[in-house]
Amino acid sequence: MEEYGFLGHIYDHLPPEFTAVFEIARILEDEDTSLSRKLAPVLRLPALDHTKIKEEFELFAPEVIVGEEYEADFIRNRRDVARIYSWQFALPDSVFDQRLAERMLWMPVSKAPKILPVLQVGESFSFDSRKQKVFVLFDTSSSMRQHHRIHLAQAILIHFLERNKSDMGFISLRTFDDRVHSRHSAIDPGSYNALMRYILRITRLGNGTVLQKALVMALDEIATMEHLSGAEILVITDGAVSIDEEMIRSRMDENIKIHTIKIGHAKIFASDKMIDDLIFRGKFGNTKMMQDLLHQEHELQYHLQHSEGHDKHQQYEHYLRYVRDQIRHHKNKLCEEFHKQYGHELERLSDVYIEIDDFDDLHLFGATAEAIDDIEILVASLEEEAQEFFTAEMTKKIATLHDHINFLLGYEADPELRKRLEALDDRLQKLLASAMSAEESGESNSAEADHSSISLPMTDEDIRDLHFLLEFDSKLGKTQWRLLIRYLRKLMMKAMRRMLRK
């Protein structure tokens, strides 16, 4: 957590149930767990074949920027007319219109780079146009609040980025719910750590899931922004949505790959009215057959209304029943086929599509005896350090450990294990209380004092950090923060008076 700034610069409260992300990440780190095995195809970027491109790598010019290389390609839709080579506007109108209709006008497109191995990159993240680029679309809709899906998604993304950071040359991230939010990018170690902090601090969840809009925006940016050319798209969502598959495919080229992680098994179903509308407008299924049957039905209804003879009338009624049976039979088949396809467009668009189960909160977050043993070791270590020197940094660690213990208590059902966790939390609170009471009673230098007092000077930033971190109630009904800040103010006032006397 210190690596991402959660103990160094706290300007906000820790996100609710913050440590859940790290609990899930601990499971992902174990490659033998069923969750890790299931996610394996998407958690690791495809390995590069060094032997096949060895000669290319030796001749590769490392200073070539991707955005300076373009190649000609046909337009994909009418919106691309603004980007075509200008000489084509001199073509005769009839020739231009024909080429436009056939999508045979030429335009420049950024050339997708060959992903070559980069030697001696180390374990840190750094921008490099030769390495793989990733565009992440992260679902922040309100349904992600269920079953800790948002924490699972954060843990998966953090684990993916950490595992592949030395192989990635550029990372872009957009969150989406009822709208697509601003893009966050990583191009160097500093911006990479800032991106990780942003992911861990995601708490606002909106209504709606505009996945199609997010995909379109990502594809357009990959097509038009030089440093994103050749990027793969990683989608993490729990949404069941229907998207325009044909329109999305029209924006994808042969180099675009979409990898999707679907959390949970939510499904979407089309209404009968919607299916009827699509079928009767010829937007789905065997259009000609359905249109022919509908035309026959219309003609038979006309003849039935204008027939005079009784026998003729019965004959038209018989034919009409037969045609309507055929329409109903054909419609039922189309409905069945439509239901199978509707809502599965993202699955068909994805090169890798993995759907994972929601997990059992009590089973996942319930503390084991071994886990509590580890926490006891941490608490004992803090108590040992406090015997020598009690610092503001140690106070932040105590507050974070307290937050984690209270998170585990929320899911622990075993009475004995709960007692152990409560006892550990008690020790943490007493650790702070003893340091403060010792100074206030004038016993900080006596042999009877349990712990040393908090070291000074403390910066304004330290005090602000503690203000946000230490907000748990003590047994006296006052927050530890209030006790601590009052104590610190006393010491600082004493120090100021001593300075003024001098």
Disulfide bonds with the S-S distance in Angstrom:
none
